[in-house]
């Protein structure tokens, strides 16, 4: 019985991704799908349910482990193996705290190679359809 409970706890913990902002991902995806204009500005500085001071945007195949001076242990490094999404990581004091995956098929293909880091004040990004 203890073994079953331990397995269930491990499964629950491994499936639970508290750092992922899935609700925001869904809102962004819905907005992009229903967008009538050719471009849209995402005002990421309005996400204020948590403290953050920088935004990391990682393009396809970026290996988060190779980004020096930042602690990204709580962020899954799955983007290094895929090209179908863009990763937005919210940072606080050089530590990754929350993240969003944006479906690459919903936006124009002029996505950055590698990664870029922006201050919170400069985190409004324009997405073109």
ABEGO torsion letter per residue (X at the ends): XAAAAAAAAAAAAAABBAABBAAAAAAAAAAAAABABABBBBBAAABAABBBABBBBBBBGBBAAABBGBBAAABBAAAAABAABBBBBBBBGGBBABBBBBBAAABBAABBBEBBBBBAAAABBBBBX
